[in-house]
């Protein structure tokens, strides 16, 4: 799927989320585990620039804003439909995130008028991005010196029964979701002059990784 044109992927995501976005947060909270752990691990300092790639409805950015009120937030998503919901969540905020509709595989910090970011978050998105390896490379390049990339996504359910894994993957496929078995190897390749921490959640149900530049 790495050769899926960005415009086609954007159209697919818009079509899928045109109506799903209204119930997305309510339904996903039951199986997108590890997101709050990732946010707690950000350890943002005041005025840190935090970008969420594939920010969706803005659920994570709301949590980040509450936990780190001094941080400057940014959100990127390929789906304009999801950004409608994300912007609505911050409609009464005095300092809302800067939101941009863009491809995770083809953007630069300059898209937001910045030189780089201190924290970059990718939450349950690599499993939906066709050229997800390129998205990791782009995110790594967008970090400021000393910055960190924080990822949580589906693992390989390596500590769970085979029937559970088969059932989960079949169900996820209905939503264009494919757990990335090579995630650790791809991150290790990007860990030159960086520190990589990789851990499992729920016997491999999810994986949590932090790459510190």
TIZA-684056 format. One record per atom (N, C-alpha, C): residue in three letters; y, x, z. Coordinates in steps of 0.001 Angstrom, whole numbers, padded with zeros to 6 digits, always signed. Example, Ala and Ser with C-alpha at 12.3 -4.5 7.8 and 13.67 -1.06 7.14 Angstrom:
ALA-005690+013190+007800/ALA-004500+012300+007800/ALA-003300+013200+007800/SER-002250+012850+007080/SER-001060+013670+007140/SER+000030+012900+007870/
This chain:
UNK-001210+000800+000000/UNK+000000+000000+000000/UNK+001262+000835+000000/UNK+001123+002143-000015/UNK+002293+003009+000074/UNK+003219+002862-001114/UNK+002687+002333-002249/UNK+003508+002234-003437/UNK+004120+000847-003612/UNK+004083+000002-002576/UNK+004709-001311-002650/UNK+006219-001137-002700/UNK+006892-001653-003753/UNK+008351-001510-003834/UNK+009029-002144-002635/UNK+010123-001521-002185/UNK+010817-002021-001002/UNK+011283-003458-001190/UNK+011747-003782-002406/UNK+012238-005144-002633/UNK+011118-006168-002480/UNK+009895-005799-002905/UNK+008760-006704-002766/UNK+008365-006859-001303/UNK+008384-005758-000572/UNK+008049-005822+000852/UNK+009086-006650+001597/UNK+010357-006480+001251/UNK+011414-007261+001888/UNK+011224-008746+001615/UNK+010882-009084+000384/UNK+010660-010487+000034/UNK+009476-011064+000797/UNK+008409-010258+000946/UNK+007234-010709+001690/UNK+007589-010970+003147/UNK+008343-010060+003757/UNK+008729-010213+005151/UNK+009671-011400+005344/UNK+010612-011578+004443/UNK+011523-012719+004547/UNK+010754-014037+004443/UNK+009814-014096+003505/UNK+009030-015315+003335/UNK+008195-015608+004581/UNK+007615-014564+005164/UNK+006755-014758+006327/UNK+007559-015160+007565/UNK+008756-014579+007716/UNK+009513-014796+008935/UNK+010599-015860+008827/UNK+010760-016456+007668/UNK+011799-017477+007502/UNK+011694-018551+008589/UNK+010456-018944+008903/UNK+010242-019943+009946/UNK+009611-019337+011198/UNK+008785-018308+011011/UNK+008128-017684+012168/UNK+009129-017103+013157/UNK+010290-016677+012663/UNK+011249-016021+013556/UNK+011666-016921+014718/UNK+011565-018234+014525/UNK+011978-019163+015573/UNK+011003-019189+016750/UNK+009752-018805+016509/UNK+008758-018805+017588/UNK+008179-017408+017812/UNK+008726-016415+017128/UNK+008157-015064+017144/UNK+008068-014509+018562/UNK+009165-014524+019303/UNK+009165-013912+020638/UNK+008189-014612+021578/UNK+008113-015933+021487/UNK+007230-016688+022369/UNK+005774-016362+022109/UNK+005392-016237+020836/UNK+003984-016012+020511/UNK+003580-014558+020675/UNK+004465-013626+020317/UNK+004074-012215+020324/UNK+003970-011613+021716/UNK+004603-012221+022702/UNK+004574-011616+024039/UNK+003167-011560+024614/UNK+002248-012352+024061/UNK+000883-012402+024587/UNK-000006-011288+024055/UNK+000435-010581+023009/UNK-000453-009528+022504/UNK+000252-008261+022037/UNK+001568-008191+022121/UNK+002260-006943+021797/UNK+002526-006186+023100/UNK+001475-005562+023604/UNK+001544-004903+024905/UNK+002187-003513+024790/UNK+002857-003101+025869/UNK+003405-001756+025935/UNK+004865-001656+025573/UNK+005477-002733+025130/UNK+006885-002657+024730/UNK+007806-002369+025914/UNK+007546-003011+027036/UNK+008400-002775+028205/UNK+008178-001381+028786/UNK+006946-000880+028696/UNK+006685+000501+029129/UNK+007490+001474+028278/UNK+007516+001243+026981/UNK+008294+002091+026080/UNK+009767+002084+026464/UNK+010310+000911+026725/UNK+011736+000795+027063/UNK+012047+001513+028368/UNK+011187+001363+029359/UNK+011402+002047+030643/UNK+011367+003553+030477/UNK+010610+004031+029498/UNK+010432+005464+029276/UNK+011580+006085+028477/UNK+012501+005269+027974/UNK+013590+005812+027163/UNK+014522+006720+027967/UNK+014748+006360+029230/UNK+015613+007158+030120/UNK+016940+007495+029447/UNK+017607+006471+028939/UNK+018873+006683+028232/UNK+019999+007061+029189/UNK+020810+007976+028747/UNK+022031+008326+029461/UNK+023180+007474+028906/UNK+024260+007322+029670/UNK+025412+006580+029142/UNK+025875+007170+027811/UNK+026179+006288+026886/UNK+026682+006637+025551/UNK+025609+007203+024625/UNK+024349+007220+025053/UNK+023276+007590+024125/UNK+023232+006586+022973/UNK+022934+007089+021797/UNK+022824+006240+020614/UNK+021351+005917+020389/UNK+021035+004615+020449/UNK+019651+004157+020394/UNK+019456+003271+019168/UNK+018569+003680+018290/UNK+018243+002908+017090/UNK+016844+002323+017215/UNK+016720+001026+016934/UNK+015386+000459+016775/UNK+015144+000207+015298/UNK+014097+000837+014779/UNK+013661+000630+013397/UNK+012720-000565+013370/UNK+012965-001488+012427/UNK+012224-002746+012360/UNK+012441-003528+013653/UNK+013702-003807+013936/UNK+014083-004421+015210/UNK+013726-005893+015294/UNK+013371-006509+014167/UNK+012936-007893+014205/UNK+013963-008836+014787/UNK+013548-009655+015748/UNK+014429-010660+016346/UNK+015408-010080+017361/UNK+015301-008784+017634/UNK+016203-008155+018604/UNK+015720-008225+020032/UNK+014487-008663+020241/UNK+013961-008799+021601/UNK+014048-007495+022378/UNK+013613-006399+021767/UNK+013633-005118+022473/UNK+015058-004636+022730/UNK+015944-004848+021780/UNK+017327-004401+021959/UNK+018014-005152+023095/UNK+017674-006417+023282/UNK+018208-007160+024429/UNK+017759-006498+025729/UNK+016473-006141+025806/UNK+015953-005492+027010/UNK+016577-004119+027228/UNK+016763-003375+026130/UNK+017387-002052+026241/UNK+018822-002182+026711/UNK+019545-003163+026187/UNK+020946-003375+026584/UNK+021060-003694+028070/UNK+020112-004461+028600/UNK+020140-004813+030022/UNK+019800-003617+030898/UNK+018838-002813+030462/UNK+018385-001690+031285/UNK+019341-000508+031187/UNK+019956-000318+030011/UNK+020851+000821+029790/UNK+022184+000318+029232/UNK+023000-000311+030080/UNK+024222-000958+029588/UNK+025236+000001+028970/UNK+025124+001287+029231/UNK+026068+002238+028657/UNK+025658+002767+027305/UNK+024452+002410+026837/UNK+023964+002930+025563/UNK+024617+002204+024393/UNK+024717+002897+023286/UNK+025235+002324+022051/UNK+024036+001999+021160/UNK+023915+000730+020766/UNK+022688+000261+020129/UNK+022859-000016+018638/UNK+021747+000195+017933/UNK+021700-000021+016486/UNK+020361-000669+016150/UNK+020362-001561+015157/UNK+019125-002203+014738/UNK+018993-002228+013230/UNK+017802-001862+012752/UNK+017511-001835+011318/UNK+016276-002681+011063/UNK+016340-003511+010022/UNK+015161-004272+009635/UNK+015238-004574+008143/UNK+014081-004611+007497/UNK+014055-004890+006065/UNK+014206-006386+005787/UNK+014006-007217+006816/UNK+014085-008665+006661/UNK+015429-009215+007116/UNK+016171-009765+006189/UNK+017440-010414+006533/UNK+017191-011610+007452/UNK+016052-012274+007267/UNK+015744-013429+008095/UNK+015612-013040+009568/UNK+014939-011938+009833/UNK+014799-011492+011220/UNK+016144-011095+011814/UNK+017002-010504+011007/UNK+018315-010089+011515/UNK+019200-011284+011861/UNK+018958-012425+011240/UNK+019685-013636+011629/UNK+019419-013939+013098/UNK+018153-013861+013488/UNK+017792-014099+014887/UNK+018319-012998+015799/UNK+018254-011751+015340/UNK+018717-010629+016158/UNK+020218-010743+016444/UNK+020982-011038+015414/UNK+022430-011173+015609/UNK+022752-012339+016541/UNK+021988-013419+016432/UNK+022236-014592+017270/UNK+022048-014278+018751/UNK+021093-013405+019058/UNK+020861-013050+020457/UNK+022073-012361+021083/UNK+022881-011720+020259/UNK+024037-010985+020774/UNK+025362-011667+020409/UNK+025294-012946+020086/UNK+026495-013653+019626/UNK+027598-013708+020679/UNK+027216-013632+021953/UNK+028208-013689+023030/UNK+028439-012323+023679/UNK+027843-011294+023106/UNK+027993-009948+023662/UNK+029319-009334+023249/UNK+029957-008637+024184/UNK+031207-007944+023875/UNK+030960-006651+023115/UNK+029736-006152+023188/UNK+029410-004897+022508/UNK+028039-005019+021837/UNK+027940-005832+020788/UNK+026645-006049+020148/UNK+026189-004824+019380/UNK+024893-004711+019131/UNK+024396-003611+018297/UNK+024947-003727+016881/UNK+024964-002592+016184/UNK+025266-002599+014754/UNK+023962-002854+014021/UNK+023891-003945+013275/UNK+022677-004310+012553/UNK+022849-004048+011060/UNK+021798-003504+010447/UNK+021806-003229+009013/UNK+020460-003624+008430/UNK+020491-004306+007292/UNK+019268-004599+006557/UNK+018950-003406+005668/UNK+017850-002715+005947/UNK+017495-001503+005198/UNK+016013-001237+005330/UNK+015526-000375+004461/UNK+014121+000016+004428/UNK+013893+001176+005391/UNK+012915+001055+006273/UNK+012608+002118+007232/UNK+012219+003411+006544/UNK+011798+003334+005290/UNK+011352+004515+004551/UNK+012464+005148+003726/UNK+013647+004559+003761/UNK+014728+005054+002900/UNK+016087+004733+003508/UNK+016386+005388+004623/UNK+017712+005228+005229/UNK+018101+006549+005870/UNK+019353+006669+006213/UNK+019864+007854+006900/UNK+020804+007393+008010/UNK+021028+008233+009026/UNK+021977+007848+010071/UNK+023342+007452+009520/UNK+023704+008043+008382/UNK+024997+007710+007767/UNK+025082+006243+007385/UNK+023926+005576+007255/UNK+023908+004138+006995/UNK+024691+003401+008068/UNK+024667+003949+009284/UNK+025383+003369+010413/UNK+026672+004125+010728/UNK+027023+005087+009893/UNK+028195+005895+010164/UNK+027994+006921+011245/UNK+026736+007323+011456/UNK+026409+008292+012502/UNK+025749+009522+011897/UNK+025740+010604+012684/UNK+025069+011835+012254/UNK+023622+011876+012712/UNK+023296+011105+013754/UNK+021950+011092+014283/UNK+021871+010188+015499/UNK+020665+010062+016055/UNK+020436+009182+017200/UNK+019727+009944+018312/UNK+020019+009538+019560/UNK+019415+010186+020723/UNK+018041+009591+021051/UNK+017851+008332+020734/UNK+016561+007668+020905/UNK+016319+006796+019680/UNK+015088+006836+019183/UNK+014676+005943+018104/UNK+013410+005238+018542/UNK+013383+003938+018392/UNK+012272+003098+018816/UNK+011612+002468+017588/UNK+010277+002531+017542/UNK+009511+001806+016518/UNK+008402+001062+017256/UNK+008555-000233+017395/UNK+007645-001040+018199/UNK+006845-001995+017325/UNK+005537-001776+017250/UNK+004633-002618+016476/UNK+005155-002847+015061/UNK+005607-001774+014433/UNK+006133-001876+013076/UNK+005416-000963+012101/UNK+004958+000211+012558/UNK+004244+001106+011636/UNK+003036+000403+011031/UNK+002429-000490+011790/UNK+001262-001222+011298/UNK+001619-002259+010232/UNK+002918-002435+009974/UNK+003357-003389+008958/UNK+004125-002729+007822/UNK+004459-001463+007955/UNK+005229-000762+006933/UNK+004260-000107+005959/UNK+004294-000469+004665/UNK+003322+000101+003715/UNK+003295+001625+003724/UNK+004440+002277+003561/UNK+004490+003746+003576/UNK+004916+004214+004962/UNK+004067+003938+005936/UNK+004430+004180+007325/UNK+004578+005667+007643/UNK+003834+006526+006940/UNK+003972+007967+007172/UNK+005394+008433+006816/UNK+005937+007899+005733/UNK+007301+008238+005349/UNK+008300+007724+006378/UNK+008030+006551+006941/UNK+008914+006015+007978/UNK+008969+006941+009184/UNK+007833+007529+009541/UNK+007806+008489+010656/UNK+008637+009720+010318/UNK+008495+010236+009113/UNK+009256+011417+008700/UNK+010757+011142+008734/UNK+011159+009990+008217/UNK+012575+009636+008180/UNK+013129+009504+009594/UNK+012351+008877+010480/UNK+012795+008718+011865/UNK+012943+010073+012550/UNK+011983+010956+012322/UNK+012044+012296+012931/UNK+013303+013027+012489/UNK+013649+012925+011211/UNK+014841+013608+010697/UNK+016130+013004+011241/UNK+016069+011750+011660/UNK+017280+011065+012120/UNK+017598+011329+013582/UNK+016762+012114+014272/UNK+017003+012414+015685/UNK+018066+013488+015851/UNK+018910+013300+016847/UNK+019807+014372+017268/UNK+018992+015456+017964/UNK+019508+016688+018028/UNK+018829+017723+018817/UNK+018624+017239+020250/UNK+017410+017373+020744/UNK+017106+016897+022084/UNK+016763+015423+022154/UNK+016816+014731+021006/UNK+016499+013312+020982/UNK+015005+013064+020983/UNK+014613+011798+021039/UNK+013191+011477+021090/UNK+012879+010205+020310/UNK+011687+010220+019715/UNK+011163+009089+018963/UNK+010085+008422+019805/UNK+010212+007109+020005/UNK+009305+006361+020872/UNK+008586+005297+020049/UNK+007261+005339+020065/UNK+006450+004441+019238/UNK+005406+003742+020091/UNK+005246+002444+019883/UNK+004110+001710+020428/UNK+003579+000836+019308/UNK+002255+000797+019187/UNK+001640+000010+018118/UNK+000164-000193+018440/UNK-000478-000989+017611/UNK-001905-001221+017810/UNK-002685+000082+017678/UNK-003647+000275+018581/UNK-004535+001420+018499/UNK-005785+001051+017714/UNK-006870+001743+018028/UNK-008142+001485+017351/UNK-009145+000787+018264/UNK-008650+000288+019413/UNK-009507-000432+020361/UNK-010763+000374+020681/UNK-010569+001687+020806/UNK-011711+002588+020928/UNK-012516+002394+022202/UNK-011916+001819+023230/UNK-012652+001577+024462/UNK-013090+000140+024630/UNK-012950-000659+023583/UNK-013277-002079+023646/UNK-014503-002383+022775/UNK-015156-003502+022991/UNK-016352-003838+022196/UNK-016045-003917+020698/UNK-017014-003564+019892/UNK-016846-003566+018440/UNK-016480-004945+017923/UNK-017048-006003+018513/UNK-016755-007354+018048/UNK-015284-007695+018265/UNK-014717-007166+019360/UNK-013303-007430+019637/UNK-012433-006774+018573/UNK-012733-005526+018254/UNK-011968-004818+017234/UNK-012052-005528+015888/UNK-013248-005916+015492/UNK-013426-006580+014202/UNK-012653-007894+014149/UNK-012714-008647+015227/UNK-011997-009923+015272/UNK-010498-009745+015257/UNK-010010-008764+016029/UNK-008576-008520+016087/UNK-008038-008078+014726/UNK-008729-007144+014085/UNK-008248-006639+012805/UNK-008268-007728+011728/UNK-009264-008593+011752/UNK-009312-009689+010788/UNK-008145-010650+011005/UNK-007832-010919+012262/UNK-006722-011822+012574/UNK-005387-011186+012212/UNK-005213-009897+012538/UNK-003954-009210+012230/UNK-003709-009139+010729/UNK-004769-009005+009950/UNK-004628-008904+008499/UNK-003948-010138+007918/UNK-004075-011269+008569/UNK-003427-012490+008100/UNK-001908-012370+008158/UNK-001411-011433+008972/UNK+000026-011234+009132/UNK+000487-009902+008529/UNK-000309-009356+007616/UNK+000010-008087+006939/UNK+000090-006930+007930/UNK-000743-006948+008954/UNK-000759-005904+009985/UNK-002035-005087+009862/UNK-001888-003759+009791/UNK-003030-002850+009699/UNK-002860-001729+010728/UNK-003647-001726+011811/UNK-003566-000623+012780/UNK-003776+000720+012080/UNK-002963+001723+012437/UNK-002975+003011+011745/UNK-003849+004021+012488/UNK-005048+004225+011987/UNK-005995+005129+012635/UNK-005500+006565+012655/UNK-004659+006943+011668/UNK-004202+008333+011558/UNK-002881+008584+012275/UNK-002444+007658+013117/UNK-001125+007789+013730/UNK-000967+009096+014503/UNK-001940+009445+015329/UNK-001835+010666+016130/UNK-001728+011894+015237/UNK-002529+011958+014178/UNK-002505+013115+013282/UNK-001171+013229+012563/UNK-000618+012111+012135/UNK+000678+012136+011448/UNK+001779+012596+012399/UNK+001747+012128+013628/UNK+002753+012547+014605/UNK+002598+014020+014967/UNK+001373+014484+015059/UNK+001155+015902+015347/UNK+001741+016780+014247/UNK+001648+016322+013006/UNK+002212+017077+011886/UNK+003731+017131+011961/UNK+004337+016137+012610/UNK+005794+016102+012760/UNK+006255+016767+014053/UNK+005319+017301+014835/UNK+005655+017836+016154/UNK+005983+019323+016141/UNK+006283+019876+014968/UNK+006720+021272+014900/UNK+008071+021382+015606/UNK+008187+022332+016528/UNK+009403+022486+017330/UNK+009709+021212+018114/UNK+008684+020494+018503/UNK+008859+019265+019275/UNK+007680+019106+020225/UNK+007834+018222+021179/UNK+006780+017937+022158/UNK+006249+016531+021916/UNK+004942+016392+021782/UNK+004329+015093+021539/UNK+003515+014657+022754/UNK+003781+013446+023214/UNK+002961+012818+024257/UNK+002323+011581+023662/UNK+001018+011475+023777/UNK+000279+010371+023167/UNK-000659+009785+024209/UNK-000574+008472+024434/UNK-001412+007844+025444/UNK-001924+006496+024949/UNK-003030+006068+025524/UNK-003607+004782+025164/UNK-003232+003731+026193/UNK-003218+002482+025752/UNK-002926+001339+026611/UNK-004078+000346+026457/UNK-004615-000107+027578/UNK-005670-001121+027521/UNK-006899-000691+026760/UNK-007428+000521+027111/UNK-008665+001037+026491/UNK-008523+001162+024969/UNK-007310+001517+024543/UNK-007097+001740+023124/UNK-006596+000520+022372/UNK-006352-000576+023088/UNK-005786-001756+022417/UNK-004483-001373+021721/UNK-003679-000575+022430/UNK-002420-000086+021854/UNK-002287+001405+022113/UNK-001442+002059+021321/UNK-001101+003460+021506/UNK+000384+003601+021732/UNK+000733+004523+022633/UNK+002130+004798+022958/UNK+002385+006285+022751/UNK+003361+006611+021928/UNK+003647+008010+021625/UNK+005134+008295+021803/UNK+005429+009502+022287/UNK+006814+009969+022410/UNK+006890+011356+021796/UNK+007763+011509+020829/UNK+007997+012793+020172/UNK+009404+013256+020529/UNK+009497+014342+021301/UNK+010803+014832+021765/UNK+011206+016048+020941/UNK+012353+015922+020286/UNK+012839+017015+019431/UNK+013291+018168+020298/
